[in-house]
Amino acid sequence: HEAKKVCPEIILVQVPTAFGKADLQIYKEAGDAVVELLAQKCDATEKRSVDEVAIDISSESQRLLSTVDFAELRCRAQRASHLADSALSKAAANVTRSEARQGHQKQQARNVSELADGW
């Protein structure tokens, strides 16, 4: 109720429950799918929690370093990275509160009742 006082337009979504506790099965399944995907390119994966995975990318790193010029890798990494002092990060830091509440372009507004249907 404190959040509603501070931000009346907030939409709160109830986490599904089972046996009086939060039912994290949907998150566990999604995490397992991510681990499966990572395992395709990693030497080893270790799921540490619902939202944390340790990965060993040694072989893939060696393969990439042996097939692509380091200068090209650096350029690719710079284009794909979002560093704290990058123009993209600086632009993100200047987002207004109302812009943040609206979300980014790829997000879609969803009715809270739609979210609960699958639970």
N, CA, C and O atoms as a MOPAC input file, in Angstrom:
PM7 MOZYME 1SCF
protein

 N      0.80900 1    -1.20300 1     0.00000 1
 C      0.00000 1     0.00000 1     0.00000 1
 C      0.85200 1     1.26600 1     0.00000 1
 O      0.40100 1     2.32800 1    -0.43000 1
 N      2.09000 1     1.14300 1     0.48700 1
 C      2.97800 1     2.30600 1     0.48700 1
 C      3.29700 1     2.74800 1    -0.93100 1
 O      3.35800 1     3.94600 1    -1.20900 1
 N      3.50000 1     1.80100 1    -1.82200 1
 C      3.81500 1     2.13300 1    -3.21200 1
 C      2.67500 1     2.90100 1    -3.85300 1
 O      2.92200 1     3.84600 1    -4.60200 1
 N      1.42700 1     2.52100 1    -3.58100 1
 C      0.25600 1     3.21800 1    -4.15000 1
 C      0.17800 1     4.65900 1    -3.64400 1
 O     -0.26100 1     5.54700 1    -4.37400 1
 N      0.59700 1     4.89200 1    -2.41500 1
 C      0.59000 1     6.25000 1    -1.86800 1
 C      1.57900 1     7.12900 1    -2.61500 1
 O      1.28200 1     8.28100 1    -2.93400 1
 N      2.76300 1     6.58000 1    -2.89500 1
 C      3.81200 1     7.33100 1    -3.56300 1
 C      3.54000 1     7.45300 1    -5.05900 1
 O      3.82500 1     8.48400 1    -5.66800 1
 N      2.99300 1     6.40100 1    -5.64000 1
 C      2.77600 1     6.34900 1    -7.08400 1
 C      1.38400 1     5.76400 1    -7.35000 1
 O      1.26200 1     4.56600 1    -7.60600 1
 N      0.33500 1     6.59300 1    -7.29300 1
 C     -1.04200 1     6.09700 1    -7.42000 1
 C     -1.32700 1     5.35800 1    -8.72500 1
 O     -2.20600 1     4.49700 1    -8.75900 1
 N     -0.60800 1     5.67300 1    -9.79300 1
 C     -0.88200 1     5.03100 1   -11.08100 1
 C     -0.14800 1     3.69800 1   -11.26800 1
 O     -0.24900 1     3.08200 1   -12.32900 1
 N      0.58500 1     3.25300 1   -10.25200 1
 C      1.32300 1     1.99700 1   -10.35700 1
 C      0.35800 1     0.82300 1   -10.53800 1
 O     -0.73100 1     0.80000 1    -9.96500 1
 N      0.78000 1    -0.14300 1   -11.34000 1
 C      0.00000 1    -1.36700 1   -11.52100 1
 C      0.75400 1    -2.47900 1   -10.81100 1
 O      1.87600 1    -2.81800 1   -11.18500 1
 N      0.13700 1    -3.03600 1    -9.79500 1
 C      0.76300 1    -4.09500 1    -9.01700 1
 C      0.25200 1    -5.45100 1    -9.51200 1
 O     -0.94500 1    -5.63100 1    -9.73900 1
 N      1.16900 1    -6.39000 1    -9.67300 1
 C      0.81500 1    -7.71700 1   -10.14000 1
 C      1.15800 1    -8.71800 1    -9.04600 1
 O      2.27500 1    -8.72500 1    -8.53000 1
 N      0.21400 1    -9.54600 1    -8.70100 1
 C      0.42500 1   -10.55500 1    -7.67300 1
 C      1.21600 1   -11.72400 1    -8.23800 1
 O      0.86400 1   -12.27600 1    -9.28000 1
 N      2.27200 1   -12.09400 1    -7.55500 1
 C      3.03600 1   -13.28000 1    -7.92600 1
 C      2.15900 1   -14.48400 1    -7.62100 1
 O      1.49400 1   -14.51100 1    -6.58500 1
 N      2.14200 1   -15.49000 1    -8.50900 1
 C      1.31500 1   -16.66400 1    -8.22000 1
 C      1.75800 1   -17.33400 1    -6.92300 1
 O      2.93900 1   -17.31800 1    -6.57800 1
 N      0.80900 1   -17.91700 1    -6.21500 1
 C      1.13400 1   -18.56100 1    -4.94500 1
 C      0.69500 1   -20.02200 1    -4.95600 1
 O     -0.22200 1   -20.41300 1    -5.67900 1
 N      1.36600 1   -20.80300 1    -4.14800 1
 C      1.00800 1   -22.20100 1    -3.92800 1
 C      1.36400 1   -22.54300 1    -2.49700 1
 O      2.47500 1   -22.26300 1    -2.04400 1
 N      0.44100 1   -23.13800 1    -1.79200 1
 C      0.66000 1   -23.53800 1    -0.41200 1
 C      1.05800 1   -22.35500 1     0.47400 1
 O      1.86200 1   -22.50400 1     1.39500 1
 N      0.49300 1   -21.18400 1     0.19200 1
 C      0.73700 1   -20.00700 1     1.01300 1
 C      2.05800 1   -19.30500 1     0.76200 1
 O      2.40700 1   -18.37000 1     1.48300 1
 N      2.79900 1   -19.73900 1    -0.24800 1
 C      4.09300 1   -19.12400 1    -0.57200 1
 C      4.10400 1   -18.72500 1    -2.03300 1
 O      3.27000 1   -19.17300 1    -2.81900 1
 N      5.06500 1   -17.87200 1    -2.39000 1
 C      5.23700 1   -17.49300 1    -3.79300 1
 C      5.59100 1   -18.73300 1    -4.61000 1
 O      6.48000 1   -19.49700 1    -4.23600 1
 N      4.89300 1   -18.92700 1    -5.72100 1
 C      5.15700 1   -20.06100 1    -6.61200 1
 C      6.08600 1   -19.57600 1    -7.71800 1
 O      5.66200 1   -18.86000 1    -8.62500 1
 N      7.33600 1   -19.96400 1    -7.63700 1
 C      8.34200 1   -19.49100 1    -8.58000 1
 C      8.55900 1   -20.44300 1    -9.75100 1
 O      9.54300 1   -20.30500 1   -10.47800 1
 N      7.66700 1   -21.39700 1    -9.94500 1
 C      7.84200 1   -22.41000 1   -10.98600 1
 C      8.01700 1   -21.78800 1   -12.36700 1
 O      8.86500 1   -22.23800 1   -13.13600 1
 N      7.24000 1   -20.77200 1   -12.69400 1
 C      7.34600 1   -20.13300 1   -14.00600 1
 C      8.74500 1   -19.52900 1   -14.20000 1
 O      9.29000 1   -19.56900 1   -15.30300 1
 N      9.31900 1   -18.97200 1   -13.13400 1
 C     10.65300 1   -18.38700 1   -13.21200 1
 C     11.72700 1   -19.47500 1   -13.29600 1
 O     12.72100 1   -19.32400 1   -14.00600 1
 N     11.51600 1   -20.56600 1   -12.56900 1
 C     12.46000 1   -21.68600 1   -12.61500 1
 C     12.50700 1   -22.28200 1   -14.02000 1
 O     13.58200 1   -22.59100 1   -14.53400 1
 N     11.33500 1   -22.44000 1   -14.63800 1
 C     11.28600 1   -23.00300 1   -15.98700 1
 C     11.96300 1   -22.07500 1   -16.99200 1
 O     12.68500 1   -22.53700 1   -17.87600 1
 N     11.73600 1   -20.78100 1   -16.86300 1
 C     12.37800 1   -19.81200 1   -17.76000 1
 C     13.89100 1   -19.83900 1   -17.54700 1
 O     14.65000 1   -19.77800 1   -18.51500 1
 N     14.33300 1   -19.92800 1   -16.30300 1
 C     15.75500 1   -20.00200 1   -16.00100 1
 C     16.39200 1   -21.26000 1   -16.58200 1
 O     17.51500 1   -21.22200 1   -17.08300 1
 N     15.66700 1   -22.37200 1   -16.51100 1
 C     16.16900 1   -23.61800 1   -17.08900 1
 C     16.32600 1   -23.49300 1   -18.60100 1
 O     17.28500 1   -24.00800 1   -19.17600 1
 N     15.37600 1   -22.80400 1   -19.24400 1
 C     15.45400 1   -22.60300 1   -20.69800 1
 C     16.66900 1   -21.75000 1   -21.05200 1
 O     17.32700 1   -22.00600 1   -22.06000 1
 N     16.97100 1   -20.74800 1   -20.24400 1
 C     18.14300 1   -19.90700 1   -20.48000 1
 C     19.41800 1   -20.73400 1   -20.33000 1
 O     20.33700 1   -20.60900 1   -21.13900 1
 N     19.47700 1   -21.57900 1   -19.29700 1
 C     20.65200 1   -22.42600 1   -19.08100 1
 C     20.84300 1   -23.37100 1   -20.26300 1
 O     21.97000 1   -23.57700 1   -20.71400 1
 N     19.75300 1   -23.94900 1   -20.76900 1
 C     19.84600 1   -24.82700 1   -21.94300 1
 C     20.43300 1   -24.08700 1   -23.13800 1
 O     21.28100 1   -24.62200 1   -23.85200 1
 N     19.98400 1   -22.86700 1   -23.35000 1
 C     20.48900 1   -22.05400 1   -24.46100 1
 C     21.97200 1   -21.74000 1   -24.27700 1
 O     22.75400 1   -21.86400 1   -25.22000 1
 N     22.35900 1   -21.33800 1   -23.07600 1
 C     23.76200 1   -21.02900 1   -22.80100 1
 C     24.64400 1   -22.26500 1   -22.95100 1
 O     25.78400 1   -22.16800 1   -23.40500 1
 N     24.12000 1   -23.41500 1   -22.57400 1
 C     24.89600 1   -24.65300 1   -22.63400 1
 C     25.30300 1   -25.01800 1   -24.05600 1
 O     26.25100 1   -25.77800 1   -24.25300 1
 N     24.59300 1   -24.48400 1   -25.05100 1
 C     24.93400 1   -24.76900 1   -26.44400 1
 C     26.27200 1   -24.14900 1   -26.84600 1
 O     26.93300 1   -24.66400 1   -27.74700 1
 N     26.68300 1   -23.06600 1   -26.20700 1
 C     27.93000 1   -22.37800 1   -26.56300 1
 C     28.96400 1   -22.37000 1   -25.44300 1
 O     30.10000 1   -21.94700 1   -25.65900 1
 N     28.59300 1   -22.82500 1   -24.26300 1
 C     29.49800 1   -22.76300 1   -23.11300 1
 C     30.05400 1   -24.13200 1   -22.76900 1
 O     29.40000 1   -25.15400 1   -22.97300 1
 N     31.28300 1   -24.13600 1   -22.23700 1
 C     31.89000 1   -25.38600 1   -21.79000 1
 C     31.15300 1   -25.94800 1   -20.58400 1
 O     31.01500 1   -27.16300 1   -20.44100 1
 N     30.68900 1   -25.07200 1   -19.73200 1
 C     29.97700 1   -25.51000 1   -18.53200 1
 C     29.01900 1   -24.41100 1   -18.09900 1
 O     29.30400 1   -23.22400 1   -18.25900 1
 N     27.89500 1   -24.81300 1   -17.55700 1
 C     26.94600 1   -23.87000 1   -16.97200 1
 C     26.59100 1   -24.37400 1   -15.58200 1
 O     26.51600 1   -25.57800 1   -15.34100 1
 N     26.37900 1   -23.44400 1   -14.68600 1
 C     25.99700 1   -23.80200 1   -13.32600 1
 C     24.90300 1   -22.84400 1   -12.88000 1
 O     25.15700 1   -21.66300 1   -12.64000 1
 N     23.70100 1   -23.35600 1   -12.77200 1
 C     22.58900 1   -22.52200 1   -12.31000 1
 C     22.74400 1   -22.33200 1   -10.80500 1
 O     22.76200 1   -23.29800 1   -10.04100 1
 N     22.85600 1   -21.08100 1   -10.39600 1
 C     23.10900 1   -20.79900 1    -8.98400 1
 C     21.85800 1   -20.36000 1    -8.23700 1
 O     21.76700 1   -20.51800 1    -7.01900 1
 N     20.90700 1   -19.81700 1    -8.96000 1
 C     19.64100 1   -19.42100 1    -8.35300 1
 C     18.63300 1   -19.24500 1    -9.47200 1
 O     18.93000 1   -19.53100 1   -10.63100 1
 N     17.46300 1   -18.78300 1    -9.13700 1
 C     16.41200 1   -18.56700 1   -10.12800 1
 C     16.87300 1   -17.61200 1   -11.22500 1
 O     16.47400 1   -17.76500 1   -12.37900 1
 N     17.70200 1   -16.63300 1   -10.88500 1
 C     18.10000 1   -15.62900 1   -11.87000 1
 C     19.61700 1   -15.45200 1   -11.99900 1
 O     20.08500 1   -14.38700 1   -12.40200 1
 N     20.37500 1   -16.48300 1   -11.66000 1
 C     21.82800 1   -16.37300 1   -11.74900 1
 C     22.43100 1   -17.67000 1   -12.29600 1
 O     22.10400 1   -18.76800 1   -11.84500 1
 N     23.32400 1   -17.50900 1   -13.28500 1
 C     23.99500 1   -18.65300 1   -13.89600 1
 C     25.47200 1   -18.31100 1   -14.07300 1
 O     25.81700 1   -17.22800 1   -14.54800 1
 N     26.33400 1   -19.24100 1   -13.68900 1
 C     27.76400 1   -19.09400 1   -13.95900 1
 C     28.05200 1   -19.85900 1   -15.24600 1
 O     27.54800 1   -20.96500 1   -15.44200 1
 N     28.86400 1   -19.26700 1   -16.12400 1
 C     29.17400 1   -19.92500 1   -17.39400 1
 C     30.67600 1   -19.90900 1   -17.64400 1
 O     31.37800 1   -18.98700 1   -17.22900 1
 N     31.15500 1   -20.94000 1   -18.32800 1
 C     32.55200 1   -21.02000 1   -18.75000 1
 C     32.55800 1   -20.87700 1   -20.27200 1
 O     32.08400 1   -21.75700 1   -20.99000 1
 N     33.09700 1   -19.76500 1   -20.75000 1
 C     33.11600 1   -19.50200 1   -22.19000 1
 C     34.53800 1   -19.58900 1   -22.75500 1
 O     34.83900 1   -18.99000 1   -23.78700 1
 N     35.40200 1   -20.33500 1   -22.07500 1
 C     36.80500 1   -20.42900 1   -22.48600 1
 C     36.96800 1   -20.91600 1   -23.92100 1
 O     37.65700 1   -20.27000 1   -24.71000 1
 N     36.35000 1   -22.04000 1   -24.27600 1
 C     36.51400 1   -22.59700 1   -25.63200 1
 C     35.95300 1   -21.66400 1   -26.69400 1
 O     36.58200 1   -21.44600 1   -27.73000 1
 N     34.77900 1   -21.11800 1   -26.44100 1
 C     34.17400 1   -20.20600 1   -27.42000 1
 C     35.03300 1   -18.95400 1   -27.57300 1
 O     35.17300 1   -18.42900 1   -28.67800 1
 N     35.60100 1   -18.48100 1   -26.48500 1
 C     36.49400 1   -17.31800 1   -26.54700 1
 C     37.72800 1   -17.62800 1   -27.37800 1
 O     38.13200 1   -16.83100 1   -28.22600 1
 N     38.32600 1   -18.78900 1   -27.13100 1
 C     39.51100 1   -19.19300 1   -27.90000 1
 C     39.18000 1   -19.33000 1   -29.38600 1
 O     39.95400 1   -18.90300 1   -30.24200 1
 N     38.02600 1   -19.92600 1   -29.68400 1
 C     37.61200 1   -20.09000 1   -31.07700 1
 C     37.46200 1   -18.72400 1   -31.74700 1
 O     37.95200 1   -18.50700 1   -32.85500 1
 N     36.78600 1   -17.82300 1   -31.07000 1
 C     36.56000 1   -16.48900 1   -31.62100 1
 C     37.87500 1   -15.73400 1   -31.80100 1
 O     38.09500 1   -15.09900 1   -32.83300 1
 N     38.73800 1   -15.80500 1   -30.80700 1
 C     40.02200 1   -15.11300 1   -30.88900 1
 C     40.91700 1   -15.67800 1   -31.98900 1
 O     41.76500 1   -14.96500 1   -32.52600 1
 N     40.73500 1   -16.95500 1   -32.32700 1
 C     41.56600 1   -17.55700 1   -33.37700 1
 C     41.00400 1   -17.33000 1   -34.78300 1
 O     41.70300 1   -17.55300 1   -35.77100 1
 N     39.75100 1   -16.88900 1   -34.87700 1
 C     39.13700 1   -16.73300 1   -36.20200 1
 C     38.84000 1   -15.28700 1   -36.58600 1
 O     38.59400 1   -15.00200 1   -37.75800 1
 N     38.85900 1   -14.38200 1   -35.63100 1
 C     38.53600 1   -12.97700 1   -35.91100 1
 C     39.66700 1   -12.09600 1   -35.39100 1
 O     40.15200 1   -12.28400 1   -34.27500 1
 N     40.07300 1   -11.14800 1   -36.20000 1
 C     41.12400 1   -10.20300 1   -35.82900 1
 C     40.72700 1    -9.45400 1   -34.55000 1
 O     39.57900 1    -9.04100 1   -34.39300 1
 N     41.69600 1    -9.28800 1   -33.64200 1
 C     41.39600 1    -8.65900 1   -32.36100 1
 C     40.83800 1    -7.24200 1   -32.53000 1
 O     39.91800 1    -6.85500 1   -31.80900 1
 N     41.37300 1    -6.47800 1   -33.45700 1
 C     40.87300 1    -5.11500 1   -33.67900 1
 C     39.39400 1    -5.14400 1   -34.08400 1
 O     38.60500 1    -4.30100 1   -33.65700 1
 N     39.03500 1    -6.12800 1   -34.91400 1
 C     37.62500 1    -6.27800 1   -35.30700 1
 C     36.76100 1    -6.67800 1   -34.12000 1
 O     35.64600 1    -6.18100 1   -33.96400 1
 N     37.27500 1    -7.57600 1   -33.28300 1
 C     36.53600 1    -7.96200 1   -32.07000 1
 C     36.29500 1    -6.76100 1   -31.16500 1
 O     35.20700 1    -6.58900 1   -30.61500 1
 N     37.32800 1    -5.93300 1   -31.02100 1
 C     37.18700 1    -4.74100 1   -30.18300 1
 C     36.10500 1    -3.82100 1   -30.73700 1
 O     35.28700 1    -3.30000 1   -29.97900 1
 N     36.09500 1    -3.62100 1   -32.04300 1
 C     35.06400 1    -2.77700 1   -32.66900 1
 C     33.67600 1    -3.35600 1   -32.44300 1
 O     32.74100 1    -2.62400 1   -32.11700 1
 N     33.53900 1    -4.66500 1   -32.61400 1
 C     32.24200 1    -5.32400 1   -32.38800 1
 C     31.79700 1    -5.15700 1   -30.94200 1
 O     30.63300 1    -4.86700 1   -30.66500 1
 N     32.73700 1    -5.34400 1   -30.02700 1
 C     32.41300 1    -5.23600 1   -28.60500 1
 C     31.98200 1    -3.81900 1   -28.25100 1
 O     31.03900 1    -3.62700 1   -27.48400 1
 N     32.66800 1    -2.83100 1   -28.80500 1
 C     32.30900 1    -1.44200 1   -28.52900 1
 C     30.91400 1    -1.11700 1   -29.05500 1
 O     30.15200 1    -0.40100 1   -28.40500 1
 N     30.58200 1    -1.64700 1   -30.23400 1
 C     29.24900 1    -1.39400 1   -30.80200 1
 C     28.15300 1    -2.07800 1   -29.98100 1
 O     27.04100 1    -1.56100 1   -29.87200 1
 N     28.46500 1    -3.22700 1   -29.41300 1
 C     27.46200 1    -4.00900 1   -28.68400 1
 C     27.39500 1    -3.67300 1   -27.19800 1
 O     26.45300 1    -4.07900 1   -26.51700 1
 N     28.38100 1    -2.93700 1   -26.68600 1
 C     28.43900 1    -2.64300 1   -25.25400 1
 C     27.74700 1    -1.33300 1   -24.92500 1
 O     27.66800 1    -0.41400 1   -25.74100 1
 N     27.25400 1    -1.28500 1   -23.71100 1
 C     26.62300 1    -0.06500 1   -23.20500 1
 C     27.33400 1     0.32100 1   -21.91500 1
 O     26.91200 1    -0.04700 1   -20.81900 1
 N     28.39900 1     1.05500 1   -22.06600 1
 C     29.20800 1     1.44500 1   -20.91600 1
 C     28.58300 1     2.61600 1   -20.19200 1
 O     27.81600 1     3.38100 1   -20.77700 1
 N     28.90600 1     2.75500 1   -18.93000 1
 C     28.31100 1     3.79600 1   -18.10100 1
 C     28.53100 1     5.19000 1   -18.66400 1
 O     27.69700 1     6.07500 1   -18.47000 1
 N     29.64800 1     5.39700 1   -19.36300 1
 C     29.91200 1     6.73200 1   -19.88600 1
 C     29.59500 1     6.85500 1   -21.37600 1
 O     29.98600 1     7.83600 1   -22.00800 1
 N     28.88800 1     5.86700 1   -21.94900 1
 C     28.56100 1     5.92800 1   -23.36800 1
 C     27.40300 1     6.89700 1   -23.61500 1
 O     26.65800 1     7.23900 1   -22.69700 1
 N     27.26800 1     7.32300 1   -24.84200 1
 C     26.17500 1     8.23000 1   -25.20000 1
 C     24.82200 1     7.59300 1   -24.91000 1
 O     23.90000 1     8.27100 1   -24.45500 1
 N     24.69800 1     6.28000 1   -25.17400 1
 C     23.44400 1     5.58100 1   -24.92600 1
 C     23.09500 1     5.57900 1   -23.44100 1
 O     21.94500 1     5.80300 1   -23.06500 1
 N     24.09800 1     5.32500 1   -22.60200 1
 C     23.85800 1     5.32300 1   -21.16000 1
 C     23.54100 1     6.72100 1   -20.64800 1
 O     22.68200 1     6.89200 1   -19.78300 1
 N     24.23300 1     7.71500 1   -21.18300 1
 C     23.95000 1     9.08900 1   -20.76800 1
 C     22.53200 1     9.48000 1   -21.15300 1
 O     21.84700 1    10.16700 1   -20.39500 1
 N     22.08900 1     9.04600 1   -22.32700 1
 C     20.71700 1     9.34600 1   -22.75500 1
 C     19.72700 1     8.64800 1   -21.81800 1
 O     18.70600 1     9.23000 1   -21.45100 1
 N     20.02400 1     7.41100 1   -21.43400 1
 C     19.13900 1     6.66600 1   -20.53700 1
 C     19.06700 1     7.34000 1   -19.16600 1
 O     18.02000 1     7.32200 1   -18.51800 1
 N     20.16200 1     7.92500 1   -18.73100 1
 C     20.19100 1     8.58100 1   -17.42600 1
 C     19.34200 1     9.84600 1   -17.41700 1
 O     18.94200 1    10.31600 1   -16.35200 1
 N     19.06500 1    10.39900 1   -18.59300 1
 C     18.28400 1    11.63600 1   -18.67600 1
 C     16.80100 1    11.39800 1   -18.92600 1
 O     16.07000 1    12.33100 1   -19.26000 1
 N     16.35600 1    10.16800 1   -18.76700 1
 C     14.93900 1     9.84900 1   -18.95600 1
 C     14.14300 1    10.43000 1   -17.79900 1
 O     14.54000 1    10.31900 1   -16.63900 1
 N     13.02200 1    11.04600 1   -18.12400 1
 C     12.17800 1    11.60600 1   -17.06700 1
 C     11.38100 1    10.50800 1   -16.37900 1
 O     11.26700 1     9.39300 1   -16.88900 1
 N     10.84000 1    10.83000 1   -15.23500 1
 C     10.03400 1     9.86700 1   -14.48700 1
 C      8.84600 1     9.38800 1   -15.32100 1
 O      8.55900 1     8.19100 1   -15.34500 1
 N      8.15800 1    10.28800 1   -15.99600 1
 C      6.99400 1     9.87900 1   -16.79100 1
 C      7.41200 1     9.03300 1   -17.98800 1
 O      6.69500 1     8.10600 1   -18.36600 1
 N      8.56900 1     9.33900 1   -18.59600 1
 C      9.06100 1     8.51600 1   -19.70600 1
 C      9.39400 1     7.10500 1   -19.22200 1
 O      9.11400 1     6.12600 1   -19.91400 1
 N      9.98600 1     7.00200 1   -18.04100 1
 C     10.32200 1     5.69300 1   -17.49100 1
 C      9.06500 1     4.88400 1   -17.21500 1
 O      9.04500 1     3.67200 1   -17.42800 1
 N      8.02100 1     5.54600 1   -16.74400 1
 C      6.75900 1     4.85200 1   -16.46200 1
 C      6.09600 1     4.34400 1   -17.73500 1
 O      5.37400 1     3.34800 1   -17.70900 1
 N      6.33900 1     5.02900 1   -18.84700 1
 C      5.74700 1     4.60300 1   -20.11100 1
 C      6.48800 1     3.42000 1   -20.71600 1
 O      5.93600 1     2.72600 1   -21.57000 1
 N      7.71800 1     3.17600 1   -20.29800 1
 C      8.50000 1     2.06100 1   -20.81300 1
 C      9.15400 1     2.41100 1   -22.13000 1
 O      8.98000 1     3.51100 1   -22.65400 1
 N      9.91100 1     1.46100 1   -22.66100 1
 C     10.59000 1     1.69500 1   -23.93000 1
 C      9.69300 1     1.27100 1   -25.09300 1
 O      8.62200 1     0.70200 1   -24.87900 1
 N     10.12300 1     1.54300 1   -26.30000 1
 C      9.30600 1     1.32600 1   -27.48900 1
 C      8.82400 1    -0.10300 1   -27.65600 1
 O      7.72000 1    -0.31700 1   -28.15700 1
 N      9.61100 1    -1.08400 1   -27.25600 1
 C      9.24100 1    -2.47900 1   -27.50400 1
 C      8.31600 1    -3.05900 1   -26.44000 1
 O      7.79600 1    -4.16200 1   -26.60600 1
 N      8.10700 1    -2.32900 1   -25.35600 1
 C      7.20700 1    -2.81900 1   -24.32200 1
 C      5.76700 1    -2.54600 1   -24.73900 1
 O      5.48600 1    -1.57800 1   -25.44500 1
 N      4.87200 1    -3.40100 1   -24.29900 1
 C      3.46200 1    -3.21500 1   -24.59000 1
 C      2.70300 1    -3.16000 1   -23.27800 1
 O      2.99600 1    -3.90300 1   -22.34200 1
 N      1.73600 1    -2.28200 1   -23.22600 1
 C      0.89500 1    -2.21600 1   -22.04200 1
 C      0.01300 1    -3.46100 1   -22.01300 1
 O     -0.56600 1    -3.84300 1   -23.03000 1
 N     -0.08300 1    -4.07900 1   -20.86200 1
 C     -0.92200 1    -5.26800 1   -20.72800 1
 C     -1.85800 1    -5.09300 1   -19.54000 1
 O     -1.49300 1    -4.52700 1   -18.50900 1
 N     -3.03300 1    -5.57800 1   -19.71000 1
 C     -4.02000 1    -5.51900 1   -18.64800 1
 C     -3.62800 1    -6.50600 1   -17.55400 1
 O     -3.23200 1    -7.63400 1   -17.84700 1
 N     -3.73600 1    -6.08900 1   -16.30300 1
 C     -3.35000 1    -6.94100 1   -15.18100 1
 C     -4.14300 1    -8.23400 1   -15.20200 1
 O     -3.58900 1    -9.28600 1   -14.88100 1
 N     -5.43000 1    -8.20100 1   -15.57000 1
 C     -6.21600 1    -9.41600 1   -15.60100 1
 C     -5.70300 1   -10.40700 1   -16.63100 1
 O     -5.84600 1   -11.61500 1   -16.44000 1
 N     -5.10300 1    -9.92400 1   -17.73200 1
 C     -4.50900 1   -10.80600 1   -18.75300 1
 C     -3.33100 1   -11.56500 1   -18.15300 1
 O     -3.13500 1   -12.74500 1   -18.44600 1
 N     -2.55500 1   -10.89700 1   -17.32100 1
 C     -1.38300 1   -11.53100 1   -16.71900 1
 C     -1.79700 1   -12.66200 1   -15.78100 1
 O     -1.11200 1   -13.68000 1   -15.68300 1
 N     -2.89900 1   -12.48000 1   -15.10700 1
 C     -3.32700 1   -13.47500 1   -14.12200 1
 C     -3.98400 1   -14.68700 1   -14.76300 1
 O     -4.08700 1   -15.73400 1   -14.12400 1
 N     -4.43300 1   -14.57200 1   -16.01100 1
 C     -5.15000 1   -15.68200 1   -16.65900 1
 C     -4.34900 1   -16.97000 1   -16.69900 1
 O     -4.90900 1   -18.04500 1   -16.48200 1
 N     -3.05400 1   -16.89000 1   -16.97100 1
 C     -2.23500 1   -18.09200 1   -17.07500 1
 C     -1.87700 1   -18.70200 1   -15.73000 1
 O     -1.30000 1   -19.78900 1   -15.68600 1
 N     -2.20100 1   -18.04100 1   -14.64700 1
 C     -1.80400 1   -18.52100 1   -13.32700 1
 C     -3.00300 1   -19.14600 1   -12.68400 1
 O     -2.91700 1   -19.62800 1   -11.55400 1

